[in-house]
Amino acid sequence: MLRSKIRHSKTRRKEDEPDLPIRWKRRKGKRFYPATSKLRKELGKRHKTCIKIACILTYSDKISVNRDRPFTKVVLAMSADGKIADRTGAAARFGSPADQRHLETQIADCDAVLFGAGTLRAYETSLPITAPDLRQQRQTQQRSPQPIHIVCSASGDLNPNLRFFQQSLPRWLLTSAAGAQPWQGQPQFDHILSMEFAPPACWQPTLQELLQLGIDRLAVLGGGELVASLVEAGQIDELYLTICPLILGGRIAPTPVAGNGFLEAIAPRLELLSVRSVEQEVFLRYRICHA
Ligand SMILES: NC(=O)c1ccc[n+]([C@@H]2O[C@H](COP(=O)([O-])OP(=O)(O)OC[C@H]3O[C@@H](n4cnc5c(N)ncnc54)[C@H](OP(=O)(O)O)[C@@H]3O)[C@@H](O)[C@H]2O)c1
């Protein structure tokens, strides 16, 4: 049904077109998404294309209606051979300005972003929303200027001198009981959440807690270990992949999903929601099919 909607719509989503108007749902205190006619009314004066896009997005988001966790998407850029960093594991800087814009757009659409300690150690900072229109969009939606930036570190072993701790962002730490200890009463994190990391990581209560704390939409920004853990736990709704025009190769270069991997027979299946190409890059959006 979704496929036929997309095929007939003949539309491709532009990054600065409105994203899921989930806030309307929340503002009205309703559990369910507004009907399409209501969406049409809200979008009234906008171009027809936007209305079609809203219909597609409405359907996509309905998939997770009545959920007990945030709507969760993974956003990653990878080389054409499927690596998210080179073999040194350094920060990945190969995305174009269009990819940067795409990433900011996805972040701006969320209440929080989540990333692994490995990613923070590689980048030393997190990505704030800088585009004035995206900041304005959040203000119009009565959202905070920046989403909450949540670092996932089982050990809690993070360097407090990282530039991340000087950034003007709300910062939370997701860690184990032991990992939380050195950060208690310290100024670096606004909030500390504990979870059980003993394999397999116990995501359900943590994500439930995030929803209760007002995080309705969550973007997971990598890296591969964190993403693998969430995919294994069946907690990812959508996957945004940007394919960038380079080959990184390497046996140990990180990939979008690390962990133990899946046997082909039971590998999670994806449904392609959209494909968009901008110059040399391809922007893919998948839904993860849950049994
Ligand atoms: N191209 C892109 O879009 C992109 C985006 C992000 C990152 N990257 C690249 O990805 C690489 C980092 O990825 P990575 O896979 O090495 O690290 P990662 O997933 O960012 O972080 C792994 C760390 O997070 C904590 N963690 C996350 N999930 C856990 C779980 N289920 N159980 C226990 N601990 C968990 C642990 O922290 P502790 O060790 O503190 O316990 C673990 O060592 C870097 O090279 C970075 O450049 C690329």
Ligand as a Chemical Component Dictionary entry (heavy atoms), coordinates in Angstrom:
data_LIG
# 
_chem_comp.id                   LIG 
_chem_comp.type                 NON-POLYMER 
_chem_comp.pdbx_formal_charge   0 
_chem_comp.three_letter_code    LIG 
# 
loop_
_chem_comp_atom.comp_id 
_chem_comp_atom.atom_id 
_chem_comp_atom.alt_atom_id 
_chem_comp_atom.type_symbol 
_chem_comp_atom.charge 
_chem_comp_atom.model_Cartn_x 
_chem_comp_atom.model_Cartn_y 
_chem_comp_atom.model_Cartn_z 
_chem_comp_atom.pdbx_ordinal 
LIG N1  N1  N 0  29.734 8.093  8.626  1  
LIG C1  C1  C 0  28.917 8.354  9.624  2  
LIG O1  O1  O 0  27.784 8.805  9.401  3  
LIG C2  C2  C 0  29.352 8.087  11.026 4  
LIG C3  C3  C 0  28.514 8.444  12.092 5  
LIG C4  C4  C 0  28.917 8.146  13.378 6  
LIG C5  C5  C 0  30.123 7.507  13.592 7  
LIG N2  N2  N 1  30.913 7.183  12.553 8  
LIG C6  C6  C 0  32.177 6.471  12.776 9  
LIG O2  O2  O 0  31.885 5.323  13.528 10 
LIG C7  C7  C 0  33.039 5.017  14.349 11 
LIG C8  C8  C 0  32.556 4.772  15.766 12 
LIG O3  O3  O 0  31.687 3.676  15.744 13 
LIG P1  P1  P 0  31.861 2.451  16.755 14 
LIG O4  O4  O 0  30.955 1.373  16.290 15 
LIG O5  O5  O -1 33.300 2.171  16.934 16 
LIG O6  O6  O 0  31.385 3.063  18.134 17 
LIG P2  P2  P 0  29.978 3.597  18.659 18 
LIG O7  O7  O 0  28.869 2.704  18.282 19 
LIG O8  O8  O 0  29.859 5.053  18.363 20 
LIG O9  O9  O 0  30.246 3.514  20.221 21 
LIG C9  C9  C 0  30.533 2.272  20.824 22 
LIG C10 C10 C 0  30.595 2.513  22.289 23 
LIG O10 O10 O 0  29.334 2.969  22.762 24 
LIG C11 C11 C 0  28.998 2.289  23.959 25 
LIG N3  N3  N 0  27.943 1.350  23.599 26 
LIG C12 C12 C 0  27.049 1.557  22.619 27 
LIG N4  N4  N 0  26.183 0.533  22.567 28 
LIG C13 C13 C 0  26.533 -0.334 23.507 29 
LIG C14 C14 C 0  26.029 -1.593 23.934 30 
LIG N5  N5  N 0  24.956 -2.138 23.389 31 
LIG N6  N6  N 0  26.657 -2.238 24.923 32 
LIG C15 C15 C 0  27.741 -1.694 25.490 33 
LIG N7  N7  N 0  28.266 -0.495 25.129 34 
LIG C16 C16 C 0  27.670 0.176  24.159 35 
LIG C17 C17 C 0  30.282 1.659  24.428 36 
LIG O11 O11 O 0  30.949 2.697  25.105 37 
LIG P3  P3  P 0  32.070 2.482  26.215 38 
LIG O12 O12 O 0  33.254 1.920  25.493 39 
LIG O13 O13 O 0  32.324 3.833  26.779 40 
LIG O14 O14 O 0  31.509 1.520  27.214 41 
LIG C18 C18 C 0  30.930 1.293  23.119 42 
LIG O15 O15 O 0  32.306 1.114  23.198 43 
LIG C19 C19 C 0  33.990 6.183  14.219 44 
LIG O16 O16 O 0  35.026 5.807  13.339 45 
LIG C20 C20 C 0  33.155 7.274  13.586 46 
LIG O17 O17 O 0  33.922 8.129  12.767 47 
LIG C21 C21 C 0  30.558 7.464  11.273 48 
# 
loop_
_chem_comp_bond.comp_id 
_chem_comp_bond.atom_id_1 
_chem_comp_bond.atom_id_2 
_chem_comp_bond.value_order 
_chem_comp_bond.pdbx_ordinal 
LIG N1  C1  SING 1  
LIG C1  O1  DOUB 2  
LIG C1  C2  SING 3  
LIG C2  C3  SING 4  
LIG C2  C21 DOUB 5  
LIG C3  C4  DOUB 6  
LIG C4  C5  SING 7  
LIG C5  N2  DOUB 8  
LIG N2  C6  SING 9  
LIG N2  C21 SING 10 
LIG C6  O2  SING 11 
LIG C6  C20 SING 12 
LIG O2  C7  SING 13 
LIG C7  C8  SING 14 
LIG C7  C19 SING 15 
LIG C8  O3  SING 16 
LIG O3  P1  SING 17 
LIG P1  O4  DOUB 18 
LIG P1  O5  SING 19 
LIG P1  O6  SING 20 
LIG O6  P2  SING 21 
LIG P2  O7  DOUB 22 
LIG P2  O8  SING 23 
LIG P2  O9  SING 24 
LIG O9  C9  SING 25 
LIG C9  C10 SING 26 
LIG C10 O10 SING 27 
LIG C10 C18 SING 28 
LIG O10 C11 SING 29 
LIG C11 N3  SING 30 
LIG C11 C17 SING 31 
LIG N3  C12 SING 32 
LIG N3  C16 SING 33 
LIG C12 N4  DOUB 34 
LIG N4  C13 SING 35 
LIG C13 C14 SING 36 
LIG C13 C16 DOUB 37 
LIG C14 N5  SING 38 
LIG C14 N6  DOUB 39 
LIG N6  C15 SING 40 
LIG C15 N7  DOUB 41 
LIG N7  C16 SING 42 
LIG C17 O11 SING 43 
LIG C17 C18 SING 44 
LIG O11 P3  SING 45 
LIG P3  O12 DOUB 46 
LIG P3  O13 SING 47 
LIG P3  O14 SING 48 
LIG C18 O15 SING 49 
LIG C19 O16 SING 50 
LIG C19 C20 SING 51 
LIG C20 O17 SING 52 
# 
